[in-house]
Amino acid sequence: MKNTLKIGQLDRRIQVVALSHTTTTTGSTSTADTVVANLWAKAIDVNGTEEEDGKVFALAVRKYVIRYNATIAASGERMWIIDGTDRYNIHSIALKGRKQYLILNTSKKE
């Protein structure tokens, strides 16, 4: 099987972020964004449209290809991506090769 992805194509710097819950000294809980990883990625735009009640909405869908990361592979659906000033929800994760790359299917967070 020929691998067509070259490491030089991972030219976009992204952050994978998760929500963490902490308990304060008073016993209340607070939430904060925690950076899981700073990664190089290849962004593939897969834009489309969706119709609802006769109205057409533009979808900002993007795939990110990153090097394999065990933490993201295990629980990436509960994380999101920060790409510049944009935030993308991770909907699904596909494995490419045997622990070589991950393909993250995302949509823009509103």
N, C-alpha and C positions, 0 to 999 in steps of 0.2 A: 504494500500500500504506500503510495507516494504522498508525502506530506507537502502540500503546496504552500503552507504558511511559513514565511521566513521571519526570523527574530527581528529583523530591521523594520518589519511592518508594524510592530508594536510601538507606535510613535506618539501616543496620546497619554498624558499623565492623568490618572484618575485616583479617587479615594473611594474605598468601600467602607461604608459607615453602618453601624448597628446602634440600636437604642439600648442603653443600659439603665437599670434601675438601681438606685443606691438608697440606703437608709441613713437619715441624718441623725445627729446626736439626740434630737428630741423624739425620734421614733417615726417621723413622717417619711414618706418615700418621695424621691425626686427622680426625674428622668433627664438624661443627657445623651447627646450624640457621642459615640466613641468610634474613633477611626480604627478599623480592623486592619486595613492594609493600604499602603500607597503603592500603586502598580502602574506599569506601562501596559497599554491596551491598544487594540485595533478596533476602531469604531466603524460599524457598517450600518448606514441608514436604511431603514425598511419602512418608509412612510406610507400611509394609506388613509382611507376615509371610512367612516362609519355612519350609518343612517339610523336616526332615532326619531320617531314621530314626524317623519317627513323632512327633518332637518339633517343636513350633512355636516359632520364634525371631522376635522383633520386630526389624525392620530400621529403623535410624535413617537414612533417606535424605533428602537435602535438595538443592535446586537453589539456586544463587546466581547472580543476574544482576548483572554488573558492567560498567562502561564498558570499551571495547575497550582491550586492552593487548597489544602485539605480543609481548612476552616470554612472557606467559602463554599466548597463542594458539599460540605455536610449541612450547613444551615444558611446558605446564601439567600433563600427565598424570604427570610426575615430581615434582609439588609437592603440598602440602596446605594446608588453610585452618585458621587458628586463629580461632575465634569465641568470644570470652569465655574460658572455661576448656575448651571442647570443641575437639577436632581432627577434621577431616574429610579423608579421602583424595579426591583429584580423579580420577574415572574417565574422564570424557569431557568434551569442550568443543564447544559448538555456537555458531555465529555467528548473531547476530540483526541484521539490517540489514547494510548495507555498511560494515564497520568502525565500527559504533555500539556494540553490546553483545556480551558473551560470556555464555553460559549454562554454568555449571560444574555438572556432575552429580556429586554427592559422596555418600559414606557415612561414618558415624562411625567414626573410627579406634579400634580396641580395643587 
